[in-house]
Amino acid sequence: MKILLDGNLPHALRSLLTPRHGVSTVSYMGWSTLENGSLLSQAASNGFDASVTKDQGLAHEQNLANLPLAVVVLRAKTNKIDDIRPLV
């Protein structure tokens, strides 16, 4: 599975997912300036299967049902790796 990590997540999350999946970050892809809708469209057109974010409002801002990729919204206390690690 090809996964894109949003810019609001710690880069260290990549290493927790990499052994089983191909993981890239928004920063690595050069997409840091893209807004949510454009970012998700770009991810889909570049073959990503899923996008992982901590953006709680994303579901209210975008029509996720019409996207050709899955969107996983993490619900953690902070975006620090120690708070996110248990969700993996």
Secondary structure, DSSP 8 states (H G I E B T S, - for coil): -EEEE-TTS-THHHHHHTTTSEEEEHHHHT-TT--HHHHHHHHHHTT-SEEEE--TTHHHHS-GGG-SSEEEE---SSSSHHHHGGG-
